[in-house]
């Protein structure tokens, strides 16, 4: 199981991004497990992203956005970043 990145865990920006991903996923009625599968990301890691525990790599943000059928910039805008 991936451990949170200690220098980034619970950073307000990561929390906001994780919340934006969670809200977008919920509006599309996609489970966290299904999103992780569609994006090719481990489900427990996806949970950590949504909780703001991981500093998301740009490539993973792109995969998540594609799975949600939105642009990465839309997720960032939803997060207020």
PDB file with SEQRES, HELIX, SHEET and CRYST1 records, atoms N, CA, C and O in Angstrom:
SEQRES   1 A   81  UNK UNK UNK UNK UNK UNK UNK UNK UNK UNK UNK UNK UNK          
SEQRES   2 A   81  UNK UNK UNK UNK UNK UNK UNK UNK UNK UNK UNK UNK UNK          
SEQRES   3 A   81  UNK UNK UNK UNK UNK UNK UNK UNK UNK UNK UNK UNK UNK          
SEQRES   4 A   81  UNK UNK UNK UNK UNK UNK UNK UNK UNK UNK UNK UNK UNK          
SEQRES   5 A   81  UNK UNK UNK UNK UNK UNK UNK UNK UNK UNK UNK UNK UNK          
SEQRES   6 A   81  UNK UNK UNK UNK UNK UNK UNK UNK UNK UNK UNK UNK UNK          
SEQRES   7 A   81  UNK UNK UNK                                                  
HELIX    1 AA1 UNK A   12  UNK A   27  1                                  16    
HELIX    2 AA2 UNK A   32  UNK A   39  1                                   8    
HELIX    3 AA3 UNK A   43  UNK A   50  1                                   8    
HELIX    4 AA4 UNK A   58  UNK A   68  1                                  11    
HELIX    5 AA5 UNK A   72  UNK A   78  1                                   7    
CRYST1    1.000    1.000    1.000  90.00  90.00  90.00 P 1           1          
ATOM      1  N   UNK A   1       0.842  -1.179   0.000  1.00  0.00           N  
ATOM      2  CA  UNK A   1       0.000   0.000   0.000  1.00  0.00           C  
ATOM      3  C   UNK A   1       0.888   1.243   0.000  1.00  0.00           C  
ATOM      4  O   UNK A   1       1.845   1.323   0.769  1.00  0.00           O  
ATOM      5  N   UNK A   2       0.578   2.194  -0.845  1.00  0.00           N  
ATOM      6  CA  UNK A   2       1.354   3.420  -0.928  1.00  0.00           C  
ATOM      7  C   UNK A   2       1.149   4.254   0.328  1.00  0.00           C  
ATOM      8  O   UNK A   2       0.039   4.350   0.851  1.00  0.00           O  
ATOM      9  N   UNK A   3       2.233   4.855   0.803  1.00  0.00           N  
ATOM     10  CA  UNK A   3       2.158   5.706   1.983  1.00  0.00           C  
ATOM     11  C   UNK A   3       2.060   7.157   1.537  1.00  0.00           C  
ATOM     12  O   UNK A   3       2.588   7.518   0.486  1.00  0.00           O  
ATOM     13  N   UNK A   4       1.383   8.003   2.334  1.00  0.00           N  
ATOM     14  CA  UNK A   4       1.297   9.407   1.970  1.00  0.00           C  
ATOM     15  C   UNK A   4       2.682  10.036   1.870  1.00  0.00           C  
ATOM     16  O   UNK A   4       3.599   9.654   2.596  1.00  0.00           O  
ATOM     17  N   UNK A   5       2.824  10.995   0.973  1.00  0.00           N  
ATOM     18  CA  UNK A   5       4.070  11.735   0.856  1.00  0.00           C  
ATOM     19  C   UNK A   5       4.141  12.687   2.048  1.00  0.00           C  
ATOM     20  O   UNK A   5       3.355  13.632   2.121  1.00  0.00           O  
ATOM     21  N   UNK A   6       5.064  12.460   2.982  1.00  0.00           N  
ATOM     22  CA  UNK A   6       5.059  13.255   4.208  1.00  0.00           C  
ATOM     23  C   UNK A   6       5.220  14.751   3.993  1.00  0.00           C  
ATOM     24  O   UNK A   6       4.630  15.539   4.732  1.00  0.00           O  
ATOM     25  N   UNK A   7       6.005  15.165   3.000  1.00  0.00           N  
ATOM     26  CA  UNK A   7       6.206  16.589   2.787  1.00  0.00           C  
ATOM     27  C   UNK A   7       5.011  17.260   2.111  1.00  0.00           C  
ATOM     28  O   UNK A   7       4.913  18.487   2.110  1.00  0.00           O  
ATOM     29  N   UNK A   8       4.111  16.477   1.542  1.00  0.00           N  
ATOM     30  CA  UNK A   8       2.959  17.036   0.836  1.00  0.00           C  
ATOM     31  C   UNK A   8       1.623  16.656   1.454  1.00  0.00           C  
ATOM     32  O   UNK A   8       0.611  17.301   1.181  1.00  0.00           O  
ATOM     33  N   UNK A   9       1.607  15.620   2.281  1.00  0.00           N  
ATOM     34  CA  UNK A   9       0.344  15.108   2.814  1.00  0.00           C  
ATOM     35  C   UNK A   9      -0.464  16.215   3.483  1.00  0.00           C  
ATOM     36  O   UNK A   9       0.050  16.988   4.291  1.00  0.00           O  
ATOM     37  N   UNK A  10      -1.716  16.265   3.129  1.00  0.00           N  
ATOM     38  CA  UNK A  10      -2.692  17.206   3.686  1.00  0.00           C  
ATOM     39  C   UNK A  10      -2.414  18.670   3.340  1.00  0.00           C  
ATOM     40  O   UNK A  10      -2.880  19.572   4.037  1.00  0.00           O  
ATOM     41  N   UNK A  11      -1.657  18.907   2.271  1.00  0.00           N  
ATOM     42  CA  UNK A  11      -1.458  20.263   1.781  1.00  0.00           C  
ATOM     43  C   UNK A  11      -2.810  20.775   1.275  1.00  0.00           C  
ATOM     44  O   UNK A  11      -3.524  20.031   0.604  1.00  0.00           O  
ATOM     45  N   UNK A  12      -3.178  22.012   1.575  1.00  0.00           N  
ATOM     46  CA  UNK A  12      -4.485  22.530   1.147  1.00  0.00           C  
ATOM     47  C   UNK A  12      -4.735  22.413  -0.363  1.00  0.00           C  
ATOM     48  O   UNK A  12      -5.869  22.186  -0.787  1.00  0.00           O  
ATOM     49  N   UNK A  13      -3.705  22.565  -1.154  1.00  0.00           N  
ATOM     50  CA  UNK A  13      -3.874  22.440  -2.608  1.00  0.00           C  
ATOM     51  C   UNK A  13      -4.228  21.006  -2.980  1.00  0.00           C  
ATOM     52  O   UNK A  13      -5.109  20.772  -3.808  1.00  0.00           O  
ATOM     53  N   UNK A  14      -3.539  20.047  -2.365  1.00  0.00           N  
ATOM     54  CA  UNK A  14      -3.821  18.640  -2.660  1.00  0.00           C  
ATOM     55  C   UNK A  14      -5.192  18.231  -2.154  1.00  0.00           C  
ATOM     56  O   UNK A  14      -5.883  17.437  -2.792  1.00  0.00           O  
ATOM     57  N   UNK A  15      -5.583  18.767  -1.017  1.00  0.00           N  
ATOM     58  CA  UNK A  15      -6.925  18.484  -0.488  1.00  0.00           C  
ATOM     59  C   UNK A  15      -7.983  19.029  -1.444  1.00  0.00           C  
ATOM     60  O   UNK A  15      -8.971  18.352  -1.729  1.00  0.00           O  
ATOM     61  N   UNK A  16      -7.779  20.247  -1.938  1.00  0.00           N  
ATOM     62  CA  UNK A  16      -8.734  20.854  -2.876  1.00  0.00           C  
ATOM     63  C   UNK A  16      -8.810  20.061  -4.174  1.00  0.00           C  
ATOM     64  O   UNK A  16      -9.899  19.844  -4.705  1.00  0.00           O  
ATOM     65  N   UNK A  17      -7.667  19.628  -4.686  1.00  0.00           N  
ATOM     66  CA  UNK A  17      -7.660  18.843  -5.921  1.00  0.00           C  
ATOM     67  C   UNK A  17      -8.350  17.501  -5.704  1.00  0.00           C  
ATOM     68  O   UNK A  17      -9.149  17.070  -6.536  1.00  0.00           O  
ATOM     69  N   UNK A  18      -8.046  16.845  -4.597  1.00  0.00           N  
ATOM     70  CA  UNK A  18      -8.695  15.565  -4.294  1.00  0.00           C  
ATOM     71  C   UNK A  18     -10.200  15.709  -4.178  1.00  0.00           C  
ATOM     72  O   UNK A  18     -10.953  14.853  -4.644  1.00  0.00           O  
ATOM     73  N   UNK A  19     -10.638  16.797  -3.554  1.00  0.00           N  
ATOM     74  CA  UNK A  19     -12.068  17.047  -3.422  1.00  0.00           C  
ATOM     75  C   UNK A  19     -12.700  17.299  -4.784  1.00  0.00           C  
ATOM     76  O   UNK A  19     -13.813  16.842  -5.047  1.00  0.00           O  
ATOM     77  N   UNK A  20     -11.999  18.021  -5.647  1.00  0.00           N  
ATOM     78  CA  UNK A  20     -12.515  18.279  -7.005  1.00  0.00           C  
ATOM     79  C   UNK A  20     -12.657  16.976  -7.779  1.00  0.00           C  
ATOM     80  O   UNK A  20     -13.642  16.780  -8.489  1.00  0.00           O  
ATOM     81  N   UNK A  21     -11.685  16.092  -7.647  1.00  0.00           N  
ATOM     82  CA  UNK A  21     -11.764  14.785  -8.318  1.00  0.00           C  
ATOM     83  C   UNK A  21     -12.937  13.994  -7.762  1.00  0.00           C  
ATOM     84  O   UNK A  21     -13.711  13.409  -8.520  1.00  0.00           O  
ATOM     85  N   UNK A  22     -13.071  13.973  -6.447  1.00  0.00           N  
ATOM     86  CA  UNK A  22     -14.166  13.226  -5.804  1.00  0.00           C  
ATOM     87  C   UNK A  22     -15.528  13.754  -6.240  1.00  0.00           C  
ATOM     88  O   UNK A  22     -16.425  12.978  -6.568  1.00  0.00           O  
ATOM     89  N   UNK A  23     -15.680  15.086  -6.242  1.00  0.00           N  
ATOM     90  CA  UNK A  23     -16.972  15.677  -6.631  1.00  0.00           C  
ATOM     91  C   UNK A  23     -17.294  15.409  -8.097  1.00  0.00           C  
ATOM     92  O   UNK A  23     -18.436  15.104  -8.441  1.00  0.00           O  
ATOM     93  N   UNK A  24     -16.294  15.522  -8.952  1.00  0.00           N  
ATOM     94  CA  UNK A  24     -16.505  15.255 -10.379  1.00  0.00           C  
ATOM     95  C   UNK A  24     -16.882  13.796 -10.587  1.00  0.00           C  
ATOM     96  O   UNK A  24     -17.781  13.483 -11.367  1.00  0.00           O  
ATOM     97  N   UNK A  25     -16.193  12.913  -9.890  1.00  0.00           N  
ATOM     98  CA  UNK A  25     -16.492  11.479  -9.977  1.00  0.00           C  
ATOM     99  C   UNK A  25     -17.921  11.207  -9.518  1.00  0.00           C  
ATOM    100  O   UNK A  25     -18.648  10.444 -10.154  1.00  0.00           O  
ATOM    101  N   UNK A  26     -18.319  11.829  -8.420  1.00  0.00           N  
ATOM    102  CA  UNK A  26     -19.664  11.603  -7.869  1.00  0.00           C  
ATOM    103  C   UNK A  26     -20.752  12.092  -8.819  1.00  0.00           C  
ATOM    104  O   UNK A  26     -21.795  11.450  -8.946  1.00  0.00           O  
ATOM    105  N   UNK A  27     -20.519  13.225  -9.491  1.00  0.00           N  
ATOM    106  CA  UNK A  27     -21.537  13.734 -10.416  1.00  0.00           C  
ATOM    107  C   UNK A  27     -21.712  12.818 -11.622  1.00  0.00           C  
ATOM    108  O   UNK A  27     -22.740  12.856 -12.298  1.00  0.00           O  
ATOM    109  N   UNK A  28     -20.707  12.001 -11.884  1.00  0.00           N  
ATOM    110  CA  UNK A  28     -20.777  11.063 -13.011  1.00  0.00           C  
ATOM    111  C   UNK A  28     -21.154   9.652 -12.557  1.00  0.00           C  
ATOM    112  O   UNK A  28     -21.145   8.711 -13.350  1.00  0.00           O  
ATOM    113  N   UNK A  29     -21.485   9.520 -11.274  1.00  0.00           N  
ATOM    114  CA  UNK A  29     -21.884   8.224 -10.707  1.00  0.00           C  
ATOM    115  C   UNK A  29     -20.861   7.129 -10.981  1.00  0.00           C  
ATOM    116  O   UNK A  29     -21.213   6.009 -11.351  1.00  0.00           O  
ATOM    117  N   UNK A  30     -19.585   7.472 -10.793  1.00  0.00           N  
ATOM    118  CA  UNK A  30     -18.502   6.509 -10.970  1.00  0.00           C  
ATOM    119  C   UNK A  30     -17.935   6.198  -9.597  1.00  0.00           C  
ATOM    120  O   UNK A  30     -17.634   7.110  -8.826  1.00  0.00           O  
ATOM    121  N   UNK A  31     -17.789   4.939  -9.290  1.00  0.00           N  
ATOM    122  CA  UNK A  31     -17.185   4.566  -8.009  1.00  0.00           C  
ATOM    123  C   UNK A  31     -15.696   4.875  -8.038  1.00  0.00           C  
ATOM    124  O   UNK A  31     -15.089   4.991  -9.103  1.00  0.00           O  
ATOM    125  N   UNK A  32     -15.127   5.004  -6.857  1.00  0.00           N  
ATOM    126  CA  UNK A  32     -13.692   5.234  -6.758  1.00  0.00           C  
ATOM    127  C   UNK A  32     -12.925   4.078  -7.395  1.00  0.00           C  
ATOM    128  O   UNK A  32     -11.928   4.290  -8.085  1.00  0.00           O  
ATOM    129  N   UNK A  33     -13.391   2.876  -7.163  1.00  0.00           N  
ATOM    130  CA  UNK A  33     -12.736   1.698  -7.747  1.00  0.00           C  
ATOM    131  C   UNK A  33     -12.806   1.723  -9.268  1.00  0.00           C  
ATOM    132  O   UNK A  33     -11.824   1.419  -9.946  1.00  0.00           O  
ATOM    133  N   UNK A  34     -13.974   2.088  -9.804  1.00  0.00           N  
ATOM    134  CA  UNK A  34     -14.121   2.150 -11.269  1.00  0.00           C  
ATOM    135  C   UNK A  34     -13.237   3.238 -11.861  1.00  0.00           C  
ATOM    136  O   UNK A  34     -12.628   3.035 -12.911  1.00  0.00           O  
ATOM    137  N   UNK A  35     -13.159   4.396 -11.199  1.00  0.00           N  
ATOM    138  CA  UNK A  35     -12.302   5.462 -11.695  1.00  0.00           C  
ATOM    139  C   UNK A  35     -10.844   5.031 -11.692  1.00  0.00           C  
ATOM    140  O   UNK A  35     -10.117   5.263 -12.658  1.00  0.00           O  
ATOM    141  N   UNK A  36     -10.427   4.408 -10.613  1.00  0.00           N  
ATOM    142  CA  UNK A  36      -9.050   3.924 -10.532  1.00  0.00           C  
ATOM    143  C   UNK A  36      -8.766   2.946 -11.662  1.00  0.00           C  
ATOM    144  O   UNK A  36      -7.709   3.001 -12.290  1.00  0.00           O  
ATOM    145  N   UNK A  37      -9.707   2.056 -11.916  1.00  0.00           N  
ATOM    146  CA  UNK A  37      -9.540   1.072 -12.981  1.00  0.00           C  
ATOM    147  C   UNK A  37      -9.462   1.748 -14.348  1.00  0.00           C  
ATOM    148  O   UNK A  37      -8.593   1.416 -15.155  1.00  0.00           O  
ATOM    149  N   UNK A  38     -10.357   2.685 -14.607  1.00  0.00           N  
ATOM    150  CA  UNK A  38     -10.364   3.402 -15.886  1.00  0.00           C  
ATOM    151  C   UNK A  38      -9.079   4.202 -16.101  1.00  0.00           C  
ATOM    152  O   UNK A  38      -8.592   4.324 -17.225  1.00  0.00           O  
ATOM    153  N   UNK A  39      -8.536   4.746 -15.003  1.00  0.00           N  
ATOM    154  CA  UNK A  39      -7.332   5.571 -15.099  1.00  0.00           C  
ATOM    155  C   UNK A  39      -6.046   4.749 -15.008  1.00  0.00           C  
ATOM    156  O   UNK A  39      -4.953   5.273 -15.221  1.00  0.00           O  
ATOM    157  N   UNK A  40      -6.180   3.460 -14.691  1.00  0.00           N  
ATOM    158  CA  UNK A  40      -4.994   2.618 -14.564  1.00  0.00           C  
ATOM    159  C   UNK A  40      -4.181   2.931 -13.318  1.00  0.00           C  
ATOM    160  O   UNK A  40      -2.954   2.833 -13.321  1.00  0.00           O  
ATOM    161  N   UNK A  41      -4.879   3.309 -12.254  1.00  0.00           N  
ATOM    162  CA  UNK A  41      -4.244   3.684 -10.988  1.00  0.00           C  
ATOM    163  C   UNK A  41      -4.768   2.754  -9.896  1.00  0.00           C  
ATOM    164  O   UNK A  41      -5.945   2.393  -9.893  1.00  0.00           O  
ATOM    165  N   UNK A  42      -3.900   2.374  -8.980  1.00  0.00           N  
ATOM    166  CA  UNK A  42      -4.309   1.522  -7.863  1.00  0.00           C  
ATOM    167  C   UNK A  42      -5.423   2.203  -7.065  1.00  0.00           C  
ATOM    168  O   UNK A  42      -5.367   3.407  -6.815  1.00  0.00           O  
ATOM    169  N   UNK A  43      -6.435   1.426  -6.667  1.00  0.00           N  
ATOM    170  CA  UNK A  43      -7.583   1.983  -5.965  1.00  0.00           C  
ATOM    171  C   UNK A  43      -7.201   2.646  -4.642  1.00  0.00           C  
ATOM    172  O   UNK A  43      -7.737   3.702  -4.306  1.00  0.00           O  
ATOM    173  N   UNK A  44      -6.296   2.050  -3.901  1.00  0.00           N  
ATOM    174  CA  UNK A  44      -5.914   2.659  -2.628  1.00  0.00           C  
ATOM    175  C   UNK A  44      -5.146   3.960  -2.862  1.00  0.00           C  
ATOM    176  O   UNK A  44      -5.260   4.898  -2.073  1.00  0.00           O  
ATOM    177  N   UNK A  45      -4.367   4.019  -3.937  1.00  0.00           N  
ATOM    178  CA  UNK A  45      -3.666   5.252  -4.278  1.00  0.00           C  
ATOM    179  C   UNK A  45      -4.673   6.333  -4.682  1.00  0.00           C  
ATOM    180  O   UNK A  45      -4.520   7.502  -4.330  1.00  0.00           O  
ATOM    181  N   UNK A  46      -5.705   5.923  -5.428  1.00  0.00           N  
ATOM    182  CA  UNK A  46      -6.751   6.864  -5.830  1.00  0.00           C  
ATOM    183  C   UNK A  46      -7.432   7.435  -4.591  1.00  0.00           C  
ATOM    184  O   UNK A  46      -7.718   8.631  -4.532  1.00  0.00           O  
ATOM    185  N   UNK A  47      -7.691   6.584  -3.605  1.00  0.00           N  
ATOM    186  CA  UNK A  47      -8.288   7.065  -2.358  1.00  0.00           C  
ATOM    187  C   UNK A  47      -7.398   8.090  -1.682  1.00  0.00           C  
ATOM    188  O   UNK A  47      -7.883   9.090  -1.152  1.00  0.00           O  
ATOM    189  N   UNK A  48      -6.097   7.843  -1.701  1.00  0.00           N  
ATOM    190  CA  UNK A  48      -5.153   8.799  -1.129  1.00  0.00           C  
ATOM    191  C   UNK A  48      -5.131  10.114  -1.881  1.00  0.00           C  
ATOM    192  O   UNK A  48      -4.993  11.178  -1.278  1.00  0.00           O  
ATOM    193  N   UNK A  49      -5.265  10.046  -3.184  1.00  0.00           N  
ATOM    194  CA  UNK A  49      -5.339  11.271  -3.989  1.00  0.00           C  
ATOM    195  C   UNK A  49      -6.571  12.068  -3.573  1.00  0.00           C  
ATOM    196  O   UNK A  49      -6.489  13.276  -3.351  1.00  0.00           O  
ATOM    197  N   UNK A  50      -7.697  11.398  -3.470  1.00  0.00           N  
ATOM    198  CA  UNK A  50      -8.940  12.089  -3.103  1.00  0.00           C  
ATOM    199  C   UNK A  50      -8.885  12.655  -1.686  1.00  0.00           C  
ATOM    200  O   UNK A  50      -9.572  13.632  -1.390  1.00  0.00           O  
ATOM    201  N   UNK A  51      -8.087  12.064  -0.815  1.00  0.00           N  
ATOM    202  CA  UNK A  51      -7.946  12.561   0.555  1.00  0.00           C  
ATOM    203  C   UNK A  51      -6.836  13.611   0.686  1.00  0.00           C  
ATOM    204  O   UNK A  51      -6.606  14.128   1.779  1.00  0.00           O  
ATOM    205  N   UNK A  52      -6.154  13.927  -0.405  1.00  0.00           N  
ATOM    206  CA  UNK A  52      -5.090  14.916  -0.371  1.00  0.00           C  
ATOM    207  C   UNK A  52      -3.796  14.406   0.238  1.00  0.00           C  
ATOM    208  O   UNK A  52      -2.992  15.183   0.753  1.00  0.00           O  
ATOM    209  N   UNK A  53      -3.600  13.098   0.177  1.00  0.00           N  
ATOM    210  CA  UNK A  53      -2.414  12.488   0.782  1.00  0.00           C  
ATOM    211  C   UNK A  53      -1.262  12.302  -0.190  1.00  0.00           C  
ATOM    212  O   UNK A  53      -0.146  11.998   0.232  1.00  0.00           O  
ATOM    213  N   UNK A  54      -1.508  12.477  -1.480  1.00  0.00           N  
ATOM    214  CA  UNK A  54      -0.469  12.252  -2.488  1.00  0.00           C  
ATOM    215  C   UNK A  54      -0.328  13.464  -3.395  1.00  0.00           C  
ATOM    216  O   UNK A  54      -1.316  14.091  -3.777  1.00  0.00           O  
ATOM    217  N   UNK A  55       0.910  13.782  -3.730  1.00  0.00           N  
ATOM    218  CA  UNK A  55       1.204  14.831  -4.692  1.00  0.00           C  
ATOM    219  C   UNK A  55       1.065  14.200  -6.078  1.00  0.00           C  
ATOM    220  O   UNK A  55       1.955  13.477  -6.526  1.00  0.00           O  
ATOM    221  N   UNK A  56      -0.027  14.471  -6.740  1.00  0.00           N  
ATOM    222  CA  UNK A  56      -0.386  13.793  -7.983  1.00  0.00           C  
ATOM    223  C   UNK A  56       0.544  14.197  -9.125  1.00  0.00           C  
ATOM    224  O   UNK A  56       0.742  15.384  -9.387  1.00  0.00           O  
ATOM    225  N   UNK A  57       1.106  13.208  -9.793  1.00  0.00           N  
ATOM    226  CA  UNK A  57       1.922  13.470 -10.977  1.00  0.00           C  
ATOM    227  C   UNK A  57       1.022  13.964 -12.108  1.00  0.00           C  
ATOM    228  O   UNK A  57      -0.145  13.582 -12.197  1.00  0.00           O  
ATOM    229  N   UNK A  58       1.560  14.794 -12.947  1.00  0.00           N  
ATOM    230  CA  UNK A  58       0.791  15.348 -14.069  1.00  0.00           C  
ATOM    231  C   UNK A  58       0.231  14.227 -14.939  1.00  0.00           C  
ATOM    232  O   UNK A  58      -0.910  14.316 -15.393  1.00  0.00           O  
ATOM    233  N   UNK A  59       1.008  13.184 -15.178  1.00  0.00           N  
ATOM    234  CA  UNK A  59       0.527  12.078 -16.012  1.00  0.00           C  
ATOM    235  C   UNK A  59      -0.683  11.403 -15.366  1.00  0.00           C  
ATOM    236  O   UNK A  59      -1.627  11.031 -16.062  1.00  0.00           O  
ATOM    237  N   UNK A  60      -0.661  11.243 -14.036  1.00  0.00           N  
ATOM    238  CA  UNK A  60      -1.810  10.638 -13.359  1.00  0.00           C  
ATOM    239  C   UNK A  60      -3.013  11.567 -13.363  1.00  0.00           C  
ATOM    240  O   UNK A  60      -4.147  11.110 -13.505  1.00  0.00           O  
ATOM    241  N   UNK A  61      -2.781  12.863 -13.209  1.00  0.00           N  
ATOM    242  CA  UNK A  61      -3.883  13.819 -13.293  1.00  0.00           C  
ATOM    243  C   UNK A  61      -4.524  13.751 -14.675  1.00  0.00           C  
ATOM    244  O   UNK A  61      -5.747  13.814 -14.799  1.00  0.00           O  
ATOM    245  N   UNK A  62      -3.709  13.624 -15.699  1.00  0.00           N  
ATOM    246  CA  UNK A  62      -4.213  13.508 -17.068  1.00  0.00           C  
ATOM    247  C   UNK A  62      -5.034  12.235 -17.247  1.00  0.00           C  
ATOM    248  O   UNK A  62      -6.088  12.261 -17.883  1.00  0.00           O  
ATOM    249  N   UNK A  63      -4.557  11.121 -16.689  1.00  0.00           N  
ATOM    250  CA  UNK A  63      -5.293   9.855 -16.789  1.00  0.00           C  
ATOM    251  C   UNK A  63      -6.632   9.932 -16.060  1.00  0.00           C  
ATOM    252  O   UNK A  63      -7.647   9.444 -16.556  1.00  0.00           O  
ATOM    253  N   UNK A  64      -6.623  10.545 -14.886  1.00  0.00           N  
ATOM    254  CA  UNK A  64      -7.858  10.696 -14.107  1.00  0.00           C  
ATOM    255  C   UNK A  64      -8.842  11.569 -14.870  1.00  0.00           C  
ATOM    256  O   UNK A  64     -10.020  11.230 -14.981  1.00  0.00           O  
ATOM    257  N   UNK A  65      -8.361  12.698 -15.399  1.00  0.00           N  
ATOM    258  CA  UNK A  65      -9.233  13.596 -16.153  1.00  0.00           C  
ATOM    259  C   UNK A  65      -9.824  12.896 -17.374  1.00  0.00           C  
ATOM    260  O   UNK A  65     -11.013  13.035 -17.659  1.00  0.00           O  
ATOM    261  N   UNK A  66      -8.994  12.148 -18.089  1.00  0.00           N  
ATOM    262  CA  UNK A  66      -9.489  11.425 -19.260  1.00  0.00           C  
ATOM    263  C   UNK A  66     -10.566  10.424 -18.861  1.00  0.00           C  
ATOM    264  O   UNK A  66     -11.580  10.298 -19.547  1.00  0.00           O  
ATOM    265  N   UNK A  67     -10.355   9.714 -17.760  1.00  0.00           N  
ATOM    266  CA  UNK A  67     -11.346   8.736 -17.292  1.00  0.00           C  
ATOM    267  C   UNK A  67     -12.651   9.428 -16.904  1.00  0.00           C  
ATOM    268  O   UNK A  67     -13.728   8.849 -17.048  1.00  0.00           O  
ATOM    269  N   UNK A  68     -12.559  10.662 -16.412  1.00  0.00           N  
ATOM    270  CA  UNK A  68     -13.754  11.431 -16.033  1.00  0.00           C  
ATOM    271  C   UNK A  68     -14.341  12.210 -17.201  1.00  0.00           C  
ATOM    272  O   UNK A  68     -15.382  12.853 -17.069  1.00  0.00           O  
ATOM    273  N   UNK A  69     -13.653  12.147 -18.365  1.00  0.00           N  
ATOM    274  CA  UNK A  69     -14.082  12.849 -19.570  1.00  0.00           C  
ATOM    275  C   UNK A  69     -14.116  14.360 -19.368  1.00  0.00           C  
ATOM    276  O   UNK A  69     -15.048  15.043 -19.794  1.00  0.00           O  
ATOM    277  N   UNK A  70     -13.074  14.863 -18.706  1.00  0.00           N  
ATOM    278  CA  UNK A  70     -12.886  16.303 -18.540  1.00  0.00           C  
ATOM    279  C   UNK A  70     -11.421  16.613 -18.837  1.00  0.00           C  
ATOM    280  O   UNK A  70     -10.593  15.706 -18.927  1.00  0.00           O  
ATOM    281  N   UNK A  71     -11.113  17.873 -18.986  1.00  0.00           N  
ATOM    282  CA  UNK A  71      -9.721  18.285 -19.168  1.00  0.00           C  
ATOM    283  C   UNK A  71      -9.068  18.419 -17.790  1.00  0.00           C  
ATOM    284  O   UNK A  71      -9.749  18.749 -16.820  1.00  0.00           O  
ATOM    285  N   UNK A  72      -7.781  18.171 -17.691  1.00  0.00           N  
ATOM    286  CA  UNK A  72      -7.101  18.380 -16.409  1.00  0.00           C  
ATOM    287  C   UNK A  72      -7.318  19.795 -15.870  1.00  0.00           C  
ATOM    288  O   UNK A  72      -7.451  19.994 -14.662  1.00  0.00           O  
ATOM    289  N   UNK A  73      -7.352  20.767 -16.772  1.00  0.00           N  
ATOM    290  CA  UNK A  73      -7.559  22.157 -16.349  1.00  0.00           C  
ATOM    291  C   UNK A  73      -8.923  22.351 -15.677  1.00  0.00           C  
ATOM    292  O   UNK A  73      -9.068  23.205 -14.802  1.00  0.00           O  
ATOM    293  N   UNK A  74      -9.916  21.564 -16.083  1.00  0.00           N  
ATOM    294  CA  UNK A  74     -11.239  21.653 -15.451  1.00  0.00           C  
ATOM    295  C   UNK A  74     -11.177  21.189 -14.007  1.00  0.00           C  
ATOM    296  O   UNK A  74     -11.812  21.779 -13.132  1.00  0.00           O  
ATOM    297  N   UNK A  75     -10.404  20.120 -13.752  1.00  0.00           N  
ATOM    298  CA  UNK A  75     -10.247  19.647 -12.372  1.00  0.00           C  
ATOM    299  C   UNK A  75      -9.519  20.696 -11.537  1.00  0.00           C  
ATOM    300  O   UNK A  75      -9.885  20.950 -10.389  1.00  0.00           O  
ATOM    301  N   UNK A  76      -8.488  21.303 -12.119  1.00  0.00           N  
ATOM    302  CA  UNK A  76      -7.747  22.336 -11.400  1.00  0.00           C  
ATOM    303  C   UNK A  76      -8.635  23.551 -11.129  1.00  0.00           C  
ATOM    304  O   UNK A  76      -8.576  24.136 -10.048  1.00  0.00           O  
ATOM    305  N   UNK A  77      -9.450  23.928 -12.099  1.00  0.00           N  
ATOM    306  CA  UNK A  77     -10.350  25.067 -11.916  1.00  0.00           C  
ATOM    307  C   UNK A  77     -11.389  24.762 -10.841  1.00  0.00           C  
ATOM    308  O   UNK A  77     -11.698  25.621 -10.014  1.00  0.00           O  
ATOM    309  N   UNK A  78     -11.925  23.551 -10.849  1.00  0.00           N  
ATOM    310  CA  UNK A  78     -12.893  23.152  -9.830  1.00  0.00           C  
ATOM    311  C   UNK A  78     -12.264  23.220  -8.446  1.00  0.00           C  
ATOM    312  O   UNK A  78     -12.930  23.549  -7.464  1.00  0.00           O  
ATOM    313  N   UNK A  79     -10.968  22.905  -8.379  1.00  0.00           N  
ATOM    314  CA  UNK A  79     -10.243  22.950  -7.113  1.00  0.00           C  
ATOM    315  C   UNK A  79      -9.849  24.375  -6.728  1.00  0.00           C  
ATOM    316  O   UNK A  79      -9.387  24.612  -5.611  1.00  0.00           O  
ATOM    317  N   UNK A  80     -10.030  25.323  -7.649  1.00  0.00           N  
ATOM    318  CA  UNK A  80      -9.651  26.703  -7.381  1.00  0.00           C  
ATOM    319  C   UNK A  80      -8.159  26.940  -7.489  1.00  0.00           C  
ATOM    320  O   UNK A  80      -7.607  27.836  -6.851  1.00  0.00           O  
ATOM    321  N   UNK A  81      -7.517  26.120  -8.309  1.00  0.00           N  
ATOM    322  CA  UNK A  81      -6.059  26.226  -8.480  1.00  0.00           C  
ATOM    323  C   UNK A  81      -5.754  26.935  -9.788  1.00  0.00           C  
ATOM    324  O   UNK A  81      -4.587  27.130 -10.127  1.00  0.00           O  
TER     325      UNK A  81                                                      
END                                                                             
